Amino acid sequence: QVQLVESGGGLVQAGGSLRLSCAASGVAVMFNAMGWYRQAPGKQRGLVAHITSDSVPNYADSVKGRFSISRDNAKNTVYLQMNTLKPEDTAVYYCHPLTYPAPWGQGTQVIVSS
């Protein structure tokens, strides 16, 4: 069965950086479009970045130029490098295949202080 384990979140000041990791099992990240989603308090979960099976990255306008998605096929892991963080980036971050059926992981909390 599919398992997704996110890590790397934390508390950071505005302007800082974090690198999130998503270790996947039961699904091959190299053959599936993989996305990073986030859910802020009181808001719906939304897609912020995804990488296609052809390794083409795509970003929401709100994070374009600041976030970078990548993957390590050998480790079956997806990463999200987040730079120039803003308070509005505060959320729980999740990774998930765009189309492959899978349960959601527990997410990793990112808090950006002003």
C-alpha positions in Angstrom: 0.0 0.0 0.0 1.0 3.6 -0.6 2.6 5.5 2.2 3.8 9.1 2.1 5.9 10.6 4.9 6.6 14.3 4.8 9.3 16.0 6.9 11.4 19.1 7.1 8.9 21.6 8.3 9.5 24.0 11.2 9.5 27.5 12.4 11.4 30.1 10.3 11.6 33.8 10.1 10.3 35.6 7.0 12.9 35.6 4.3 14.3 32.2 5.5 14.4 28.8 3.8 13.3 25.3 4.4 13.6 22.1 2.5 10.7 19.6 2.7 11.1 15.9 1.9 8.5 13.3 1.0 9.5 9.7 1.3 7.2 7.5 -0.8 6.6 3.8 -0.7 4.1 1.8 -2.7 4.2 4.3 -5.5 7.1 5.1 -7.9 7.6 8.9 -7.9 9.5 8.7 -11.2 6.4 7.3 -13.0 3.8 9.6 -11.5 3.2 13.3 -11.4 3.8 14.3 -7.8 2.6 17.4 -6.1 3.1 19.4 -3.0 -0.1 20.8 -1.4 -0.6 23.1 1.6 -3.5 23.8 3.9 -3.5 26.9 6.0 -5.8 27.2 9.0 -9.4 27.7 7.9 -8.6 27.3 4.3 -8.9 24.4 1.8 -5.9 22.4 0.8 -4.4 23.6 -2.5 -1.7 22.6 -4.9 1.5 24.7 -4.8 3.9 22.8 -7.0 4.0 19.6 -9.0 6.5 17.7 -11.1 5.4 15.6 -14.0 6.7 12.2 -14.9 8.8 13.9 -17.5 10.4 16.0 -14.7 8.7 19.3 -15.8 8.0 21.5 -12.7 4.9 23.6 -12.4 4.2 26.2 -9.7 1.3 28.2 -8.3 1.7 31.9 -9.0 2.0 32.6 -5.3 5.2 30.5 -5.0 6.7 30.9 -8.5 10.3 32.1 -8.3 10.6 31.1 -4.6 9.9 27.4 -4.4 11.5 24.6 -6.3 10.3 21.0 -6.6 12.5 18.1 -7.4 12.8 14.4 -6.9 15.3 11.6 -6.3 14.2 8.5 -8.2 16.7 6.3 -6.4 15.4 7.4 -3.0 11.8 7.5 -4.2 11.6 10.9 -2.6 10.2 14.3 -3.6 11.6 17.6 -2.3 10.3 21.1 -2.0 12.9 23.8 -1.6 11.3 26.9 -0.2 13.2 30.2 -0.3 12.3 33.8 0.7 9.5 32.5 2.9 6.6 34.7 3.8 4.1 34.6 6.7 1.4 33.6 4.2 3.3 30.4 3.4 2.4 29.2 6.9 0.5 25.9 6.5 0.7 22.2 6.7 2.4 20.8 3.7 1.6 17.5 2.1 2.9 15.6 -0.9 0.6 13.4 -3.0 0.4 11.9 -6.5 -1.7 14.0 -8.8 -3.7 11.1 -10.1 -2.6 7.9 -8.4 -5.0 6.9 -5.6 -3.2 7.1 -2.2 -4.0 8.1 1.4 -2.7 11.5 2.5 0.2 11.6 4.8 0.4 13.4 8.1 1.9 16.5 6.5 4.7 18.7 7.9 4.0 22.0 9.6 5.6 25.2 8.3 5.4 28.4 10.4 6.8 31.6 9.0 7.1 34.4 11.6 7.1 38.0 10.5 
